[in-house]
């Protein structure tokens, strides 16, 4: 067989276990790593895996010498707020001065400023801005992305965000999953009448389904936003319409969002910083994936992080995501989140890699095509400027990618001649 591409002289090849569901508990500690490996690609899929010595017998149109570098599946980011207008850098100084968030809201800042900027932006403006962020994510090794709406809080803008996501899906050769997060906050015009706003978002489900604008729905279940009862109503309506469901759960207060996610077998329960002991237990008995967002806790300057160790040790499935958004986690770099997971969530390197590959893929319904590198899988591959899989979470805050491939095609590559040359002076 003549293969399209062959990557050889791989120092370590990460091969997460592909399964019918996300890895749970002890299984997250298992990570197959093949030393001195090689991998071949044909027609966009993995066609052969072996050693570098065996690779000498493999015929390929193009050969890439990894030179002892680490190679892994493309990363999967299962929680982003990709499409939005504006930015909120001016709020950082206010936060540093101790200005309360509610006061920032009164000054026209906070999420409401992003809502206004998103409403005012044209679809093309939103597309151009989101494209910039998508390309930065790709450059950091991410080849599968979930994108939420939620900065419209009205019918027209929510649909506009979802249409932009669809255009991105058509433009970029990556896996892009769309989630409708209409109930992300309560607009000022509906304060005191939250049920009516939730009803208006629920009425959008038929249109979104008919136009195939989203695969999942999401809701922010939190004090001052939506209650458990309201969240249940929206999630059940979404399930009836054929959507998968997700929930922003127990980020600040322990309201029972984790328990609700487990009860309804949601695809994921996200944040979980304040998840209760009982919620963690119920989650471990379900197939719902806990998507943890340590970058958000870090950016907000908080000390209490989601209890990843208890979640994993109790038998839950854990994934990691950036939560990329303009207000509480302004990074497209999933590698940085891997470092936070090691430093703040006390996750092992093996658990971290499973959390950004196979488990993240399952949390957005892509476990059959993303997050693993078995023969027949999509050839979503990253060659890293790193000697081993421990190195990426260890060396934080920089971009370690060398080559990023989607379905065997190179999307991003660091060229040999990109070194910085400094002049010498006496």
N, C-alpha and C positions, 0 to 999 in steps of 0.2 A: 504493500500500500504506500502511495506517495502522499505524505501529509503536507498541509499548507505551511505550518510553522512548527519548529522544534525549539524549546527552551531547554538548554542543557547546562551542565556544571552548576546546578542549583545547590547551594550550601544546605539549606533546609527547605522542604516543601511541606506547607501546612495543608492537611487533608481532614477538615472537620467531618464528623460522621453524619452522613445524610440519613434522615429518618422520616417517618410519616408524621412526626410531630416534633416540637422543640425539645431539646435535651433538658432533662429535669435533674435537679439535685446533684447527686454523686456523678451522674453521667456528664455533667458540665466539666468535671475535672479531667476527663479523657480527651486527649487531642493527639491524633495520629500525625507524626512528623517524620517524613522520609528524608534521610541524609543522602548527600551526593546524588541528587535525583535529576530526572529529566521528565518533561511533559510535552506531548505533541498535540497539535490542533488540526482538525479537518472540518471544513464547512461550518466554522464557528463554534464547534464543540470539542470537548476533550476527547481525543481519539486513542491516546496511549499514555501510560505512566510507567516509568522504570528507572533504572540507574543511569548515570552518565556513561558508564562503560557500555551498557546495553544500547544506549542511544547512538553509539557509533555505527550500528547496523540500520538505523532508521533513516529513511529517505524523506527529505522535506524541501519545499521550495525556498524556505527562508529559515535560517538558524540564528538564534539569539543566545549568546554566551552570557550566562548570569554571573559568571566569575565569582562563584561562592556566595552569592547573595541569597537572602531570604525571598521566597515566593509564596504567595497566599491567594485565596479567592478574593475577588473584589469585595470591598467592605459594603455593608448594608446599613443605611441610616433610616430607622423606622419611625422617626418622629421629628418633622421639621415644619416650620411655618414659612414655606419657601416664597410664596407669592404675596407681596405686600408693597405698599407705597411708603416713601419717606424713610427717615431714620431718626433716632432719638439720642444722638450723642450729647446734646445740650443738657439732658437730664442727669448725666453722670455727676456733674459738678453739684447739682442740687442734692443728689443723694449723698454725696460726700459731706455736704453741709448739714446733713441730718433732716432735710426737708421731708416730711411724711409723704407717702405716695398719694394720699387723698388730696393733699395740698398741690401736688404736681398735677393731678387731674383737674383741679379747679383752675390751674393756670393754662389749661388746654393741652397738657402733656399726657403721658401714660398711654394706655391702649387706645383711648379715644382719639389721640392725635394720629396714631397709625390708621385707625378707622377712617378719619377724615382724609388723610393723604391717599388712602387706597380708593376711597370713593371718588376723589378728584382725578385720579390718574386714569389715563386711557388704557385700553387693553394692550396696545403696543408699548406704552411706557412700562406697564407692569411686566410684560414679556421681556423687554430688554433688561430690566433690573434683575428679574429672576434668572435670566440666562447667565448673567455675570456670576451669580451665586452657584448655579448648577456647575458651571465650568470650574469654579474654585473647588467645589466638592469633588468633582472628577479628578482634579489635579492632586487631591489629597488621598486618592485611592478608593473613593466611593463610586460604585457602579449601579447601586440600587437605592432609590430614594422614595420615601413617603412624603407627600406634600399636602398640608391642610389648608382649607380656606379659613374663615373666621375673623377676617378684618373688614368685613362688609357690614354685617349685622343688619342687612336689609336684602330684599330679594334680588335686586339688580346687581349689587356689588358682589354678593356671594356667588351668583352665577357667573359674573365676570371673572372672578378669581378662578373658578373651576374651569372655565373655558381657556384661560391662560395656561393652566396646568395641562390641559389636553393638547394645546399647541406645543408646549415643551416636550410632551410625550412623543408627538409626531416629529419633532425636530431633532432631538438628541437620541442616539442609539443606546439608551440605558433603560433599565427597568424603573418606571416611574409610577407610583401608586397614588391615587387621588382619594382624599378624605374630606368629607363635608363636615366642617366644624362651625355651622351656623350659630349654635348656642355656646359661643366662646365667652361672651360677656353680655350684659344687659345694657342696651343703649339708653341714653338719658331720657329719651321720650317714652320709654316703657318702665321707668322706675316706679315701683309700687304696683305694676301690672305685668309681672314677669311671665305669668301663665299665657297672657295674650301674645307676648313676643315668642314664647316657645311654640305656641300654636302656629304662628306665622312661619317659623322655621320648619315645623313638621309638615306643613302644607307644601313645602318645596320638594319633599322627597319624591313625589310622583314625577315632577319635571326632571329632576336630577337622574332618576332611574331611566326615564324615557330617552333622555339625551345621552345616557351613558357617561355622565360627567364625574362619577365617583364610585369607588368600590366599597368604601367604608363611611360610616358616620362617627362623630365624636361629640362629646359634651363635657363642659367644664363643671364638674360637681364640686362645689366649694362654698364655704360661708360667704354670703353676699353675692353669690352668683346663682347656681342652680342646686336645689335640694336633691336628696336621694329620691324622693317621690317623683319630682319632675324629671330627673335623669332616667329613672325606670320607664316612665311614660314615653320619653323620646326614644330610648333604646329599643323598647318593645315595638314601637311603631316602625322603627328602622328595620328590625328583624322581619317584621311582617311584609315589608316592601322588598325583601331580598338583599339587604345590605349586611355586610359584616359590621360589627360594632366595636367601638373603642371608648375609653373614658379617661379623662383627666381626673385622677382619683386621689383623695387624701394627700394633697400637696402641702397644705398648711394645717388644716384641722382634720381630725379623725372622724369623718362623718359616716363611714361605712361604704364608701365607693369601691373599696377593694372587695368587700363581701358581695356587693352587687355585681361586680364584674365576674366574679367566680360563679355566682348563681346563674347568670345569663350566658355563661361560657363565652364572654367577650374575647375577641382576638387578642386584646391587650388591655392591661390596666397600667396607666402611665403616671410617673412621678413617685407616689407611694411613700413620701418622706414621713408622713404621719400615720401610715398603715398600722392598724391594731394587731395585737398578737393573734386574735381570732381571725382577722382578715388574712394574715399571712398563712395561717393554718388552712383556711378554706381555699386560698389560692393554690396551695400545694396539692390540693385534692382535685384541682381542675386542670384543664389544658390551656387556660389563659396565661399569656406571657406577661411577666412584669417588665415593663420597659422603664429603665432607670435613667435619670437625666442629671448626673452630678455636675455638669457644667452650669446648670441653672442655679443650683445651690451655691456653687462657687461664685458666680457672677453677682448674685444677690447679697453676698457677704454673710451668709448664714453658716452656723456651725454644725447643725444637725443634718446629716445626709440620710438617704434611704438605707434601710437595714439590709444591705445585699447579703451579708453573711447569714443572717437568720432566714432570709428568703431561700437561698441556695441550700443551706443545711437542713431546712424543713422539707425540701423536695420540690421547690418551685422552679419554673423556667425563668431565666433572667436574660434580658437583652439590654443593650446600651444604645443611646441615641444622642444627637447633639441638642435637640430642641431648638435648632437655629431659629431665631426670631429677633426683632429689633429692640425688644424691651428687657428681656431677662436672660438671654444667652446669645450673644452676638458672635458666633463662630460657626464656620462651615467645616472645621477640622475635627473629624471623628478620631483621629490619632490622639489629639489632646484629651478627648473624653476617655480614651483608653488609659491614659496616665492618671486622670482623676479617679478612675475605677480602681487602679492599683493603690493610689495614695490615700484616698478618702473612703472608698467602699471596701477596701481590704480584699479585693478579688485577686485570685491567682492569675498568672499569665494565660494558663490554659482556659480558665473560665472566661477571661476577657476576650480571647480570640473567638470562642464559641458564641459569646454574647454579641459580637459585631459581625458574625457571619451567619451560621445556620439558625440560631435562635432569633436573630433580628429578621431574617428572611421569613421565618414561620409567623412572626407577629404581624406581618403584612400580607400573608397569603402567598408568598413567593418561595416557600421552602422546597418546591419541586424544581425550581429553575435557578435559584441563587443561593449563595452561601456555602457551596461545597464544590469540590473538584474531582468528581468521580467520572469515569468514562461515560460519555453521553451527555454530561452536563454542559451548559453554556460555558464557554471559555472566557469567563470573567476573571481576569488574572492581574495581580499586582506584583511587580518585581521591586523589591525594597532596597534602599541603600542601608542595609543592616545585615549583620552576620547571622542572626538567630532571632527566634520569635520573642525572646525575653526583652530584646533591645528596644522595640517600639514603645511600649509603655514606660520603659526606664528613661529614655532620652526624650524629654518632653518639650513641647512648644515649638517644634520645627517640623518641616515636611520631609518625610523619609522616602517618598516615592521616587522610583527610577523610571518605571514604565507602567502605564495603566492600560489594560486591554478590556474591551467589551466584545464578547462573542468573537474573540480572536483578532479583532482589529485594534490597533494602537490608537487610543484616544489622546494620550498625553505621554510625553517622554522628556526626560531631562537629558539634554545633549552633553556630549563629552566636553565641548568647548565652553561650557557655561561657568567656568571657574572665575572667581573675582581676582583681578590682578592689581596689586597695590604697588605704586611706585616707591622706590627706595630714596630716601633723602639723607644727607649727612647732617 
